Amino acid sequence: MIAATACTGSHMISVTNPSETDREEVMAEIDADAVVSMADGEPFRLIDKGGEEIPYQLTYDGKLIFPVSVKSGETKGFIIEKGEPAPVDSLVYGRFVPERKDDMAWENDRGAYRAYGPALQQSGERAFGYDIWTKCVPHKVLDRRYYDDKVNKISFHVDHGEGMDVYAVGPTLGGGTAALLDSVGEIVYPYCYEGYEVLENGPLRFSVKLTYGPIKVDGDSAVVETRVISLDRGSWLNRTTVSYSGLSADKRVAPGIVVHRQNPEGYHLDVENGFMSYADLTENAEAGNGTIFVGIVSPDSESFEYKPLDEPRGDAVGHILASKGYADGEDFTYWWGSGWSKGGMPDSESWNSHLMRFAQWLATPLQVVVE
């Protein structure tokens, strides 16, 4: 989300917001080597101009990330100071969940998500896409929900004051999964992941690599998919990069969101700004569960469309898709996530406004410089 440049010099990082909108608690990032060298390879702290220590994380892919709030046109400076950084309470977390059919589940202070694993596939249950768990509290909830559901028989499908699981996935793309389209434009559904690697687990970013397949796409029978999913503290959206190997011809790749019969026209496609959204009324809309707002920001996508299913699958009647041309081995990156009307995202207008701002931030990234 954030672009950065680096140059040698004194022990300071400057962050400039060149856009026309203020940015509150977004994650800045820069190559870690440029900063670590300033501290001569020793432990260091990051201090703002007011003397307050700023939390940071060194990521698996060689970045230093830290939260910033920068007004439009403003530049803020941060000092690199040798010394042990203060402990940081992590608001991002994820893990493999063997006690619940090999879920891969993760969360931040905004929401929680899961991808389905090998044990679920072996059971014969058909659930392809990402699942969304609502939250209305900033602290971590995953472990307690799984434990209470399994041990104490307290269902996580019921809101006990912190959110719940009332999002229907089934044999669809769920809340933002990407899939290849075959030669006639049909979705080639990925099933459950076959392998995983947790790349980092906080305190500011969770990242996991999932592998899928082999699957069959047209005449290619050994197509393997790799996904890297990252979720930052404070973010409504996951950054996801997918790649496929084993394709003998170019295809199209399309992240998608399932559309349910409870709100068949509740989607919004914004081709100009590169995002789409859907207001999901949940499995039991009459139960007062609120609305789950699902969104995808995909600047590289070339086509945004609603594609109906040939026949309903449970409550699912179609998908909204954001597709683009794809060649074997390429990386395709997009962002997806959710908000909840009972958890800080009041309505569709607020959600669409956030997605539009996020798309604009991608087009006008923060300028992060080591000076």
C-alpha positions in Angstrom: 0.0 0.0 0.0 2.9 2.4 0.8 5.7 3.2 -1.6 9.1 4.2 -0.2 12.4 5.6 -1.2 15.7 5.6 0.8 18.9 7.5 0.8 21.9 7.4 3.2 22.2 10.1 5.8 21.4 10.9 9.4 19.3 8.9 11.8 15.8 10.0 10.7 12.8 8.8 8.7 10.5 11.3 7.1 6.9 10.5 5.9 5.1 12.8 3.5 1.4 12.6 2.5 1.2 14.0 -1.1 -2.5 13.2 -1.5 -5.5 15.4 -0.9 -6.9 13.3 1.9 -5.7 12.9 5.5 -4.4 9.4 6.5 -5.2 8.2 10.0 -3.3 5.2 11.4 -2.1 3.8 8.1 1.0 1.6 7.8 4.1 3.2 6.4 6.9 0.9 5.1 10.4 1.1 3.9 13.3 -1.3 3.2 14.5 -2.5 6.5 18.2 -2.5 5.5 18.3 1.2 5.2 17.1 1.6 8.8 19.0 -1.3 10.4 22.3 0.1 8.9 21.6 3.4 10.6 21.6 1.6 14.0 24.8 -0.3 13.1 22.8 -3.6 13.2 22.0 -3.1 16.9 18.5 -2.9 18.4 16.8 0.4 17.9 13.7 2.5 18.8 11.6 4.7 16.6 10.8 8.0 18.2 8.5 10.8 16.9 9.2 14.5 17.2 7.2 14.6 20.5 9.4 12.0 22.1 6.9 9.2 21.9 8.1 5.8 21.0 6.4 4.3 17.9 5.9 0.6 17.5 7.4 -1.1 14.4 7.8 -4.5 12.9 10.5 -6.0 10.7 8.6 -8.1 8.1 9.5 -11.4 6.6 10.1 -9.7 3.2 12.6 -7.2 4.4 10.5 -4.2 5.3 10.2 -2.0 8.3 6.6 -1.0 9.0 5.1 1.4 11.5 1.7 3.2 12.0 1.5 6.9 11.0 -1.2 9.6 10.9 -0.3 12.3 8.4 -2.6 15.1 7.1 -2.8 16.0 3.5 0.5 17.7 2.4 2.1 17.1 5.8 5.5 15.7 6.5 6.4 14.0 9.8 9.8 13.0 11.1 10.8 10.0 13.1 14.2 9.5 14.8 16.1 6.2 14.8 17.6 5.7 18.3 19.7 2.8 19.4 18.2 0.9 22.3 15.8 -2.0 23.0 12.3 -1.2 21.7 9.4 -1.3 24.2 7.2 -4.4 24.1 4.1 -4.1 21.9 0.7 -5.6 22.4 -0.2 -7.3 19.2 -3.6 -6.7 17.6 -3.0 -9.0 14.7 -2.9 -12.8 15.1 -3.5 -16.0 13.2 -2.9 -19.7 13.4 -3.6 -23.1 12.0 -6.6 -24.6 13.7 -6.5 -28.4 13.6 -9.2 -28.8 16.2 -11.7 -27.2 13.7 -11.0 -29.1 10.4 -7.7 -27.4 9.7 -9.0 -23.9 9.4 -6.4 -21.1 8.8 -7.8 -18.2 10.9 -6.5 -14.7 11.4 -7.7 -11.4 12.8 -6.9 -7.8 13.6 -8.7 -5.1 15.6 -11.3 -4.7 12.8 -12.3 -8.2 11.8 -11.5 -11.9 11.5 -11.2 -14.3 8.6 -10.6 -17.9 7.8 -9.6 -20.1 4.9 -10.7 -23.8 4.9 -8.1 -26.6 5.1 -7.4 -30.2 4.2 -9.6 -31.8 6.9 -12.7 -30.0 5.7 -12.0 -31.0 2.1 -11.6 -34.7 3.2 -15.0 -34.5 5.0 -16.7 -33.8 1.7 -18.1 -30.4 2.8 -17.9 -28.0 -0.1 -16.7 -24.6 1.0 -14.3 -22.8 -1.3 -14.0 -19.1 -0.4 -12.9 -16.9 2.5 -15.1 -16.8 5.5 -15.8 -13.6 7.5 -16.2 -13.4 11.2 -17.5 -10.1 12.5 -16.0 -8.2 15.4 -17.0 -5.1 17.4 -14.1 -5.2 19.9 -10.4 -4.4 19.2 -8.9 -7.3 21.2 -8.2 -10.8 19.9 -11.2 -13.2 19.9 -10.3 -16.2 17.7 -8.8 -18.6 20.3 -11.7 -18.0 22.7 -14.3 -18.5 20.1 -12.9 -21.8 18.9 -12.4 -23.0 22.5 -15.8 -22.0 23.7 -17.5 -23.5 20.6 -15.6 -26.9 21.0 -15.2 -27.2 24.7 -18.0 -25.1 26.3 -20.5 -25.6 23.5 -21.0 -21.8 23.2 -21.6 -21.4 19.5 -19.6 -18.8 17.6 -22.6 -18.5 15.2 -24.3 -16.4 18.0 -23.2 -12.9 19.0 -22.2 -13.0 22.7 -21.3 -9.3 22.7 -18.1 -9.3 20.5 -19.3 -10.5 17.1 -19.9 -13.9 15.4 -19.8 -16.0 12.3 -23.0 -15.4 10.3 -21.5 -15.2 6.8 -22.4 -17.9 4.3 -19.6 -19.3 2.1 -20.4 -22.8 0.8 -19.4 -23.7 -2.8 -18.7 -20.0 -3.7 -15.8 -17.5 -3.7 -17.1 -16.2 -0.4 -15.7 -12.9 0.8 -13.0 -12.1 -1.6 -11.3 -15.2 -3.0 -9.6 -15.0 -6.4 -10.1 -17.7 -9.1 -9.1 -18.4 -12.6 -11.7 -18.3 -15.4 -11.7 -21.0 -18.0 -11.8 -20.5 -21.8 -15.6 -19.9 -21.7 -15.5 -17.6 -18.7 -16.6 -20.0 -16.0 -15.1 -19.8 -12.5 -12.7 -22.6 -11.7 -13.3 -22.9 -8.0 -10.3 -23.5 -5.8 -11.1 -26.0 -3.0 -9.3 -26.0 0.4 -5.7 -25.1 0.8 -3.2 -28.1 0.9 -0.2 -26.4 2.5 0.5 -23.4 4.7 3.3 -21.3 6.1 2.8 -18.5 8.7 5.3 -15.9 7.6 4.9 -13.5 10.4 2.5 -13.0 13.4 2.5 -9.5 14.6 2.7 -7.2 16.3 1.6 -5.0 13.4 1.2 -7.5 10.5 0.1 -11.1 10.0 1.1 -12.9 6.8 0.5 -16.4 5.7 1.3 -18.3 2.5 -1.3 -20.9 1.3 -0.9 -23.4 -1.5 -3.7 -24.9 -3.5 -4.0 -27.7 -6.0 -3.2 -29.2 -8.3 -6.5 -28.2 -10.1 -7.7 -28.7 -13.6 -8.1 -25.6 -15.9 -9.3 -26.4 -19.4 -6.7 -28.9 -20.7 -4.1 -28.2 -17.9 -4.5 -30.7 -15.1 -1.7 -29.7 -12.7 -2.2 -26.1 -12.0 -0.9 -25.0 -8.6 -1.9 -21.8 -6.9 0.0 -19.8 -4.3 -1.5 -17.1 -2.1 0.2 -14.7 0.3 -2.3 -12.9 2.5 -1.3 -10.0 4.8 -3.5 -8.1 7.3 -2.2 -5.0 9.2 -3.3 -3.6 12.5 -6.1 -1.1 11.9 -6.9 -2.1 8.3 -10.2 -3.1 7.0 -8.6 -4.9 4.1 -6.2 -7.9 3.5 -3.5 -7.5 0.9 -3.3 -10.7 -1.2 -1.0 -11.8 -4.0 -1.9 -14.9 -6.0 0.1 -16.7 -8.6 -0.5 -19.8 -10.7 1.9 -22.3 -12.3 1.2 -25.0 -14.8 -0.9 -23.0 -17.3 -0.1 -23.6 -21.0 -2.1 -20.6 -22.2 -3.2 -17.2 -20.9 -6.3 -17.1 -18.8 -8.2 -14.5 -16.8 -8.0 -14.2 -13.0 -10.9 -12.7 -11.0 -11.3 -12.0 -7.3 -14.9 -12.2 -6.4 -17.6 -11.8 -3.8 -20.7 -14.0 -3.5 -24.1 -12.4 -3.8 -26.9 -13.9 -1.8 -30.7 -14.0 -2.4 -31.2 -11.8 0.8 -29.9 -8.8 -1.1 -29.5 -9.7 -4.8 -29.0 -6.1 -5.9 -26.9 -4.9 -3.0 -23.6 -4.7 -4.9 -21.7 -1.7 -6.2 -19.2 -1.8 -9.1 -16.9 1.2 -9.5 -14.8 0.6 -12.6 -13.3 4.1 -12.6 -11.9 3.8 -9.2 -11.1 0.1 -9.3 -13.3 -1.3 -6.5 -16.5 -3.2 -5.8 -18.6 -3.9 -2.8 -21.5 -5.9 -1.5 -23.9 -5.4 1.5 -24.5 -8.9 2.9 -27.5 -9.2 5.1 -26.2 -12.4 6.7 -27.7 -15.9 6.8 -30.5 -14.9 9.2 -31.3 -11.4 8.1 -34.5 -11.3 10.3 -32.4 -12.0 13.4 -31.0 -8.5 13.7 -27.4 -9.6 12.8 -26.6 -6.3 11.1 -25.0 -6.0 7.7 -21.6 -7.3 6.7 -20.0 -5.0 4.1 -17.6 -6.8 1.8 -15.2 -5.2 -0.6 -12.4 -5.7 -3.1 -10.0 -3.0 -4.3 -8.2 -4.2 -7.5 -6.5 -1.4 -9.5 -5.1 -3.9 -12.1 -8.5 -5.4 -12.9 -9.9 -4.6 -16.3 -13.5 -5.7 -16.0 -16.0 -5.5 -13.2 -19.3 -7.4 -13.6 -22.1 -9.4 -11.9 -22.1 -13.0 -13.0 -25.2 -15.0 -12.0 -24.9 -18.7 -11.0 -26.6 -21.2 -13.4 -28.7 -22.2 -10.4 -28.7 -21.1 -6.8 -26.4 -22.8 -4.3 -28.1 -22.5 -1.0 -28.7 -18.7 -0.6 -26.0 -17.8 -3.2 -27.3 -16.5 -6.6 -24.2 -15.1 -8.2 -20.8 -13.3 -7.8 -19.4 -9.9 -8.5 -16.0 -10.3 -10.3 -13.1 -8.1 -11.0 -11.1 -9.8 -13.8 -7.9 -9.3 -15.7 -5.8 -11.2 -18.2 -3.3 -13.5 -16.6 -0.2 -15.4 -17.8 1.5 -18.4 -16.1 3.7 -17.4 -13.2 2.6 -13.8 -12.8 1.8 -12.2 -9.5 -1.6 -10.6 -9.2 -2.2 -8.4 -6.2 -5.5 -7.0 -4.8 -7.1 -6.1 -1.5 -10.2 -7.5 0.1 -11.9 -7.3 3.4 -15.0 -6.4 5.4 -16.8 -4.1 7.8 -19.8 -4.7 10.0 -22.7 -2.3 10.8 -22.4 -3.3 14.5 -18.6 -2.9 14.5 -17.6 0.5 13.3 -18.9 0.6 9.7 -22.4 2.1 9.8 -23.6 1.8 6.2 -22.9 1.1 2.6 -22.1 4.8 1.9 -19.4 4.8 4.6 -17.9 1.5 3.3 -17.8 2.6 -0.3 -16.3 5.9 0.7 -13.5 4.0 2.5 -12.9 1.8 -0.5 -12.6 4.8 -2.8 -10.2 6.5 -0.4 -8.1 3.3 -0.2 -8.0 3.1 -4.0 -6.8 6.7 -4.1 -4.1 6.0 -1.5 -2.8 3.2 -3.6 -2.6 5.6 -6.5 -0.9 8.3 -4.4 1.3 6.4 -1.8 3.0 8.0 1.1 6.6 9.1 0.5 8.9 7.5 3.1 12.5 8.5 3.1 15.6 7.8 5.3 17.5 11.0 5.6 
